[in-house]
């Protein structure tokens, strides 16, 4: 297996296609990147900015450059000695525009007799042989059914008749509209004859009969576990490897697959054992199944370790006290997670829970449906990780049963009846339970609880447990030694297209753990000057403002902060939601955002706070970047993050990047206050690419002296990383004093500053808060 030394992630879109990416490769090579890492390339929904809504598997999206664009990029990469890694989406396809997905259109037209009906995970027997499509608005049809208003029959582009609902188009089965227009035969009559049923959008929560990606109705799951479906959905991917266009793959959302291990085995056979990563979120203490054919995860676990080793544990108690005061009661994170997951299982994803019960009742016809749904909802709320992969992970299932019995003794008999079925890897209900538990976790935690706990929001990140406030350097070293031993080619990252806050936003917020008193005083003043109905949410909002704050008020910052505020408060879902917005609450929150730019008093308070955070935040940012680029694993640089990455949650983190400016900064023809971060990135990436022999091991490097706790250092086998942690506390100590690193024998030089060192930290870190050392004779 050829593995990269590093990757650089690019978001490919209609506005930045494969031809544009090919032109960028010389810059990436100069930066030191080894492979280019591309977002999904297969044909996607018309206008898709991200590509995760694939509609056809047999060609590269023409809007993204098509086959010619991939060929051009691959040719340029080869000429530069670079590899190509591509993101793929095996779990689902986009169905928002049915006519754009030929398989979905065919299934709608022909029903379960369609050639590709078996490709979709549809329970036809659940709803009278009809596929339910939840698109009808409340004004056009009540929840309990009845004729649909604004439904019409019209001629399609090829002359065939179609059903039209507003601007949405749906096929008409052959022979079902021949008498359309006759007395008593209207659009609703034709609709009643179809293999699908357009239903009120609320039905998605409780009465859907096709599996989705999480709760996204417009992303329908495919059954890639079936050999013929695997082959047809990977025909273009196979071509990439047959023709030598691509070197590795990143697998999106493997937890949605019925059998991830089998899928990875199939993928290894198709690619000849190529480098493959999985977008798998590991809870603290959880490990990937050792028999998976993968190099490891995409790095959220590494991100969590980096953030926490740079967080001051002394801030936990005062920030807990602040959160308690703002919320009016202590926050129990585990109870919040349980309750939010239970809410998701009972509402947003209840269709999936009911589907599991139908599967189980085929094996156990006497299973009481209502009690089983209640018990399954409780089990999912109690599940400690995203999912199991039976027989691997059986201990997680056992923990869920034990906790469910503790919480709900009234369900004991039902749980006893479910346990043997859900423990059997061959039972359909058990397989579907495993596919669903991760969906409940993601929607309940990442997309809800993360927005309801504001203690220190740099910890509210994908792949991390916000309840784990910090880790010690010794704990970090222990985790890195295991990583080097078990997953040396797994990815490491700080920012992705899915992170809730960009890496440098988190680095600034992390400073608050060192100055909780300053933060509390500033927050109280901000909440007084720009009140919001929920001060706990106000704390989350003001941390985002502080993290993204720029003194020169970038022109797009107001719109970005308003977009973040809307998403954050609706995802939290405790005062307003996407489907039922509370206008008064939202107006108050948006007024607070307006005050950021309209109120001199707010700007004064925010400016004073930013001045306290800026220097330590930069130190944290450089420390995090160097650690992520040099720790065990394959470092990924998310597009643009070689300069300050102050993006918030998507779509903010998928904005266009000014690569011309970055190339000019790299060439020394343009200035940027983040130039030290770019130089650091280039030095570390270049060293990893050109001297991989210096990164083959892992050993802690100890420090002695009064400020030893502020140094984090490790030897990768010839390259030594040294970074500052807790910079505010270091300043309070009046600097490094006599602190010395216990470097391995030899003469060492910092490649960032070209300074020789004898290990005295005060001299070594006099110019930058970080250093990357190599032996002078190396």
SVG drawing of the C-alpha trace seen along z (x, -y; Angstrom):
<svg xmlns="http://www.w3.org/2000/svg" viewBox="-67 -54 94 70">
<polyline fill="none" stroke="black" stroke-width="0.4" points="0.0,0.0 1.3,-3.4 0.5,-5.9 0.8,-9.7 3.1,-11.6 0.5,-14.4 -2.7,-15.5 -4.3,-18.8 -8.1,-18.9 -9.9,-20.8 -13.6,-21.3 -14.4,-20.7 -17.4,-22.5 -18.8,-24.2 -17.0,-27.4 -13.7,-25.6 -13.5,-22.6 -10.9,-19.9 -9.2,-22.1 -8.8,-24.9 -7.5,-22.3 -5.0,-21.1 -3.7,-24.6 -3.3,-24.9 -1.2,-21.8 2.2,-23.5 1.4,-25.8 0.4,-22.8 3.7,-21.1 5.6,-24.2 3.8,-24.2 5.0,-20.7 1.8,-18.7 2.4,-15.1 -1.1,-14.2 -4.1,-16.3 -7.4,-15.2 -10.6,-15.9 -14.2,-16.2 -16.7,-13.8 -16.5,-13.9 -19.3,-11.7 -22.3,-13.3 -24.3,-15.1 -27.6,-17.0 -27.8,-20.0 -26.2,-22.9 -24.7,-20.9 -21.9,-22.8 -20.5,-19.8 -21.1,-16.7 -22.3,-14.3 -25.7,-14.0 -24.5,-11.7 -27.1,-11.0 -25.1,-8.8 -22.1,-6.5 -20.9,-6.0 -19.2,-9.4 -17.5,-12.4 -19.8,-15.3 -19.5,-17.5 -20.0,-20.6 -16.9,-19.6 -14.8,-19.1 -15.9,-15.7 -13.6,-12.9 -11.4,-15.4 -10.9,-17.4 -9.9,-14.4 -7.5,-13.3 -5.9,-16.8 -5.5,-16.9 -4.1,-13.4 -1.6,-14.1 -0.4,-17.3 -0.2,-15.4 1.9,-12.7 4.3,-15.3 4.8,-16.8 5.2,-13.5 1.9,-13.9 -0.8,-11.4 -4.6,-11.8 -7.1,-10.9 -10.8,-11.1 -13.8,-11.2 -16.5,-8.7 -20.1,-8.3 -21.3,-4.6 -24.2,-5.0 -26.7,-7.1 -27.7,-9.1 -29.4,-12.4 -33.1,-12.3 -34.1,-15.9 -34.5,-16.2 -35.9,-12.7 -35.3,-13.3 -31.6,-13.8 -31.1,-10.3 -32.0,-7.7 -32.3,-4.9 -34.7,-6.8 -36.8,-8.0 -37.1,-4.4 -38.2,-3.2 -40.8,-5.9 -42.1,-5.0 -42.1,-1.2 -42.2,-0.5 -40.7,2.6 -40.5,4.2 -38.0,1.6 -34.5,3.0 -32.9,0.9 -35.6,1.2 -33.4,3.6 -30.6,1.0 -32.7,-1.1 -33.5,-0.2 -37.2,-0.4 -39.8,1.5 -42.5,1.8 -44.8,3.9 -45.1,1.2 -47.3,-1.2 -49.4,0.7 -46.7,1.3 -46.1,-2.5 -42.9,-4.5 -43.7,-7.5 -42.2,-10.8 -42.6,-13.5 -42.8,-16.7 -46.3,-18.0 -46.8,-21.3 -49.3,-21.8 -51.2,-24.3 -51.7,-21.7 -52.7,-18.6 -53.5,-18.0 -51.4,-15.5 -54.2,-12.9 -54.2,-12.9 -56.8,-13.8 -56.5,-15.4 -53.3,-17.4 -53.6,-21.0 -51.3,-22.4 -50.9,-18.9 -51.0,-18.8 -50.4,-16.5 -48.1,-18.0 -46.0,-16.9 -42.4,-16.2 -39.3,-17.2 -39.5,-13.9 -43.2,-14.2 -44.2,-11.8 -46.8,-12.8 -45.5,-13.7 -47.0,-14.7 -46.0,-18.2 -46.2,-19.5 -45.2,-23.1 -41.7,-23.0 -41.1,-19.3 -41.5,-16.7 -42.4,-13.0 -42.9,-10.2 -46.2,-8.7 -46.3,-4.9 -47.1,-3.6 -50.8,-3.4 -51.9,-5.2 -52.7,-8.6 -54.2,-7.5 -57.6,-8.8 -56.4,-11.9 -58.7,-14.7 -61.8,-12.5 -64.6,-13.2 -63.5,-12.5 -59.9,-11.8 -57.8,-14.6 -54.2,-14.8 -55.1,-13.3 -56.7,-10.3 -53.5,-9.8 -51.4,-10.2 -53.4,-7.4 -52.4,-5.0 -48.6,-5.5 -46.1,-3.3 -45.3,-6.2 -47.3,-8.4 -46.6,-12.1 -47.3,-12.7 -47.2,-15.6 -43.6,-16.4 -44.4,-15.6 -44.8,-11.9 -41.0,-11.6 -40.6,-11.5 -42.9,-8.5 -44.2,-6.9 -41.3,-6.8 -40.5,-3.5 -37.1,-4.2 -33.8,-4.6 -32.2,-7.9 -28.9,-9.6 -29.7,-10.6 -32.9,-12.6 -32.3,-14.1 -35.3,-13.1 -33.6,-14.0 -30.7,-11.5 -31.9,-7.9 -29.7,-5.0 -28.5,-2.4 -27.9,1.3 -24.2,1.4 -23.9,4.7 -25.5,6.4 -22.8,7.5 -24.6,6.2 -25.3,2.8 -21.6,2.5 -20.5,3.2 -22.8,0.7 -22.1,-2.0 -18.4,-1.6 -18.1,-1.4 -16.5,-4.8 -14.3,-4.3 -13.0,-1.1 -12.0,-3.0 -10.0,-5.5 -7.8,-2.7 -7.7,-0.7 -6.4,-3.7 -4.1,-4.9 -5.9,-8.2 -6.4,-7.9 -4.3,-6.5 -6.6,-6.4 -10.1,-6.9 -11.8,-8.4 -15.1,-6.6 -17.9,-8.8 -20.1,-7.7 -19.2,-4.0 -21.5,-3.6 -24.5,-3.9 -23.5,-0.7 -25.0,2.7 -21.6,4.4 -18.7,1.9 -16.1,4.7 -17.4,6.5 -17.6,3.2 -14.0,2.4 -13.0,5.9 -14.9,5.4 -13.2,2.0 -9.8,3.5 -10.4,6.1 -11.5,3.4 -8.6,1.0 -5.9,3.7 -5.4,2.8 -5.1,-0.9 -4.9,-3.5 -8.4,-3.9 -9.6,-6.0 -12.9,-5.9 -14.9,-8.8 -15.5,-7.1 -16.0,-9.0 -14.6,-7.2 -15.8,-7.9 -13.1,-8.2 -11.6,-4.8 -13.2,-3.3 -11.0,-1.6 -11.5,-0.7 -12.2,2.9 -8.7,4.4 -9.8,6.5 -11.1,3.5 -9.1,3.1 -8.4,-0.6 -5.4,-2.8 -7.6,-4.4 -9.9,-7.3 -10.0,-10.7 -8.7,-12.2 -11.4,-13.6 -10.0,-11.5 -6.6,-13.2 -8.2,-16.6 -9.8,-16.0 -6.4,-15.1 -4.7,-18.2 -7.4,-20.5 -7.5,-19.1 -3.7,-18.9 -3.7,-22.7 -6.6,-23.4 -6.0,-24.5 -7.6,-22.1 -7.8,-24.9 -10.6,-26.5 -13.0,-23.7 -14.4,-24.5 -15.0,-28.3 -16.4,-27.6 -18.7,-25.0 -19.9,-27.5 -20.5,-30.1 -22.5,-27.6 -24.6,-26.7 -25.3,-30.4 -26.3,-31.1 -28.5,-28.0 -30.0,-28.3 -28.9,-24.7 -25.9,-22.4 -25.6,-20.8 -25.2,-17.1 -23.7,-16.3 -24.5,-12.6 -28.2,-13.2 -28.4,-15.9 -27.0,-13.4 -29.4,-10.7 -32.4,-12.9 -31.6,-14.4 -30.9,-11.0 -34.2,-9.7 -36.0,-12.7 -34.4,-12.0 -35.4,-8.3 -39.0,-9.2 -39.4,-11.9 -37.0,-12.8 -35.9,-9.2 -38.9,-7.3 -39.5,-5.9 -36.2,-4.1 -37.1,-2.7 -40.4,-1.4 -38.6,0.2 -36.4,2.1 -39.5,3.4 -41.0,4.6 -37.8,6.4 -37.7,8.0 -41.4,9.0 -40.7,11.1 -38.5,13.2 -40.6,12.8 -44.3,12.2 -45.5,11.9 -43.2,9.0 -45.5,6.1 -44.8,3.3 -45.4,0.3 -43.3,1.7 -40.6,2.7 -40.4,-0.8 -40.2,-2.2 -37.4,0.2 -35.4,-0.4 -35.6,-4.1 -34.2,-3.7 -31.5,-1.4 -30.4,-3.9 -30.5,-6.7 -28.2,-4.6 -25.8,-3.4 -22.4,-4.6 -20.8,-4.8 -22.1,-5.4 -22.6,-1.7 -21.4,1.8 -20.2,4.2 -21.3,7.5 -19.6,9.5 -17.1,6.6 -18.4,4.1 -20.8,6.5 -19.6,4.9 -21.2,1.6 -24.5,3.4 -24.3,5.0 -23.7,1.6 -26.7,0.2 -29.0,3.0 -27.7,2.6 -28.3,-1.1 -31.7,-0.8 -32.7,1.7 -31.5,-0.7 -33.4,-3.7 -36.5,-1.8 -37.2,1.2 -40.7,1.2 -39.3,2.3 -37.4,5.2 -39.5,8.0 -39.3,6.3 -35.6,5.8 -35.1,9.4 -37.0,10.4 -35.0,8.1 -31.6,8.9 -31.0,12.3 -32.3,10.9 -30.2,7.7 -27.1,9.7 -27.2,12.0 -25.1,10.6 -27.2,12.5 -30.6,11.1 -31.9,8.3 -33.2,6.3 -29.8,6.4 -28.1,5.2 -30.6,2.4 -30.3,1.4 -26.5,1.0 -27.1,-1.2 -29.5,-3.4 -27.8,-3.9 -25.1,-6.1 -27.8,-8.2 -29.4,-8.8 -26.1,-9.7 -25.2,-12.2 -28.5,-14.0 -28.8,-14.0 -25.3,-15.0 -23.4,-16.7 -26.5,-18.5 -28.3,-19.3 -26.5,-18.9 -23.3,-20.6 -25.4,-23.7 -27.0,-23.5 -23.8,-23.4 -21.6,-26.5 -19.1,-25.8 -16.1,-25.9 -17.2,-25.5 -13.8,-24.7 -14.5,-21.3 -17.9,-21.0 -16.4,-19.4 -17.1,-16.4 -15.3,-13.4 -14.8,-14.8 -16.6,-14.5 -17.2,-18.0 -17.3,-16.4 -13.6,-15.6 -12.2,-19.1 -8.5,-18.5 -5.8,-15.9 -2.3,-16.0 0.9,-15.8 1.5,-12.3 -2.0,-11.2 -1.3,-12.8 2.0,-10.9 0.4,-7.7 -2.3,-8.1 0.3,-9.0 2.4,-6.0 -0.7,-3.8 -1.5,-5.7 2.0,-5.2 1.9,-1.5 -1.5,-0.7 -2.6,-3.3 0.6,-5.0 -1.1,-5.9 -4.4,-7.2 -5.2,-10.8 -4.7,-13.7 -6.6,-17.0 -7.6,-20.2 -10.3,-21.5 -12.7,-19.8 -15.8,-20.6 -17.7,-19.2 -16.0,-20.9 -18.3,-23.1 -15.5,-25.7 -12.3,-26.2 -9.1,-25.4 -8.1,-29.0 -11.6,-29.8 -11.1,-27.0 -7.6,-28.1 -8.9,-31.5 -11.8,-30.1 -9.4,-27.7 -7.7,-30.8 -10.9,-31.4 -10.0,-28.4 -7.0,-30.3 -8.9,-33.6 -12.3,-32.5 -12.7,-35.5 -12.0,-37.9 -14.4,-36.0 -17.2,-36.0 -16.9,-39.7 -16.9,-40.4 -19.8,-38.1 -21.9,-39.6 -21.3,-43.1 -22.0,-41.8 -25.3,-40.2 -26.2,-43.5 -25.5,-45.5 -27.0,-43.1 -29.4,-40.8 -30.6,-37.5 -33.5,-35.5 -31.3,-32.6 -28.0,-33.7 -26.6,-30.2 -27.0,-30.3 -25.7,-33.9 -22.4,-32.4 -22.2,-30.0 -22.9,-32.9 -20.4,-35.3 -17.7,-32.6 -18.3,-32.2 -18.1,-35.9 -14.8,-36.1 -13.4,-33.2 -14.2,-34.6 -13.6,-38.2 -11.3,-40.2 -10.3,-43.8 -10.9,-45.1 -14.4,-43.7 -14.3,-41.6 -17.1,-42.6 -18.7,-39.2 -18.4,-38.8 -21.9,-40.2 -23.7,-37.8 -21.5,-34.9 -22.3,-35.5 -26.0,-35.9 -25.9,-32.6 -24.1,-30.9 -26.6,-32.3 -29.5,-31.0 -28.1,-27.5 -26.9,-27.3 -30.2,-28.3 -32.3,-26.1 -30.0,-23.1 -30.2,-23.5 -33.9,-23.3 -34.9,-24.3 -36.4,-27.7 -36.8,-27.7 -36.4,-25.1 -36.0,-24.8 -39.6,-23.6 -41.2,-25.9 -39.2,-29.1 -39.9,-31.4 -39.6,-34.9 -39.4,-36.8 -36.6,-34.7 -34.7,-34.7 -35.1,-38.5 -33.5,-39.0 -30.5,-36.8 -30.0,-38.5 -30.2,-41.9 -27.3,-40.9 -25.3,-40.0 -26.2,-43.4 -24.9,-45.0 -21.4,-43.5 -21.2,-46.0 -23.5,-48.8 -22.8,-49.4 -19.6,-51.3 -20.0,-49.9 -20.2,-46.3 -17.2,-46.8 -15.3,-48.2 -16.0,-45.2 -15.4,-42.8 -12.2,-44.6 -10.8,-44.5 -11.6,-40.8 -10.1,-40.1 -6.9,-42.0 -6.5,-39.6 -7.1,-36.5 -5.3,-37.4 -1.7,-36.7 -2.4,-33.5 -4.8,-32.4 -2.0,-32.8 0.3,-30.8 -2.3,-28.0 -3.0,-28.1 0.7,-27.6 1.1,-24.9 -2.0,-23.0 -0.9,-23.3 2.6,-22.0 1.5,-19.2 -1.1,-18.1 1.4,-18.2 4.1,-16.2 2.2,-13.8 1.8,-10.1 -0.4,-9.7 -0.9,-11.4 -1.6,-15.2 -4.3,-16.8 -4.4,-20.6 -8.0,-21.7 -8.2,-24.2 -6.8,-27.6 -5.9,-26.7 -2.2,-27.3 -3.3,-30.9 -5.8,-31.7 -8.9,-29.4 -11.7,-31.4 -14.6,-29.6 -17.7,-28.5 -20.0,-25.6 -20.9,-24.7 -21.6,-26.2 -19.3,-28.9 -16.3,-26.5 -16.9,-25.7 -16.4,-29.3 -14.1,-30.0 -10.4,-30.3 -8.1,-33.1 -5.3,-30.8 -3.6,-33.6 -3.0,-35.5 -1.6,-32.4 0.7,-31.7 2.0,-35.3 2.5,-35.0 4.4,-31.8 6.6,-33.5 7.2,-36.5 5.5,-39.0 2.5,-39.6 2.1,-40.3 -0.3,-38.5 -0.3,-38.4 -0.7,-34.7 2.5,-34.3 4.2,-32.5 1.5,-29.8 2.1,-29.3 5.9,-29.1 5.4,-26.6 3.1,-24.6 5.5,-24.6 8.5,-23.6 6.6,-20.7 5.0,-19.4 8.2,-19.6 10.2,-17.8 7.6,-15.1 7.5,-14.6 11.3,-14.8 12.5,-13.1 10.0,-10.5 12.7,-8.6 12.6,-11.3 9.0,-10.4 9.0,-6.7 8.7,-6.5 7.4,-8.3 8.9,-9.2 8.1,-12.0 10.8,-14.6 10.9,-15.7 11.4,-19.2 12.7,-20.3 12.5,-23.6 9.8,-25.9 7.8,-26.1 8.2,-22.5 4.4,-22.0 4.1,-24.6 6.2,-22.6 4.9,-19.8 7.6,-18.0 8.1,-14.7 10.6,-13.0 9.3,-11.3 12.6,-9.5 14.8,-12.3 12.4,-15.3 11.5,-16.9 8.4,-19.0 8.3,-21.6 5.3,-23.7 4.0,-26.1 0.9,-25.1 -1.1,-27.4 0.6,-30.6 -1.3,-32.9 -0.1,-30.9 3.4,-31.0 3.3,-34.8 2.1,-34.9 5.2,-32.9 7.3,-35.6 8.4,-33.2 10.4,-30.0 13.1,-30.8 15.6,-27.9 13.4,-25.4 15.4,-22.9 14.5,-20.2 16.1,-16.8 16.9,-16.4 18.5,-13.2 22.2,-13.4 23.4,-15.5 23.4,-19.0 19.9,-20.3 18.6,-23.1 15.1,-24.6 14.1,-24.5 11.5,-27.3 14.0,-29.9 17.3,-28.2 18.5,-28.6 20.8,-26.0 19.7,-25.0 21.2,-23.5 17.7,-22.8 17.2,-26.0 13.5,-26.7 13.7,-30.5 16.2,-30.8 14.6,-28.2 11.2,-29.8 12.3,-33.5 10.9,-34.2 8.1,-31.7 6.1,-29.7 6.9,-26.5 10.0,-24.8 10.7,-21.9 14.1,-20.4 16.4,-18.2 19.9,-17.2 22.4,-19.5 24.2,-16.7 20.8,-15.4"/>
</svg>
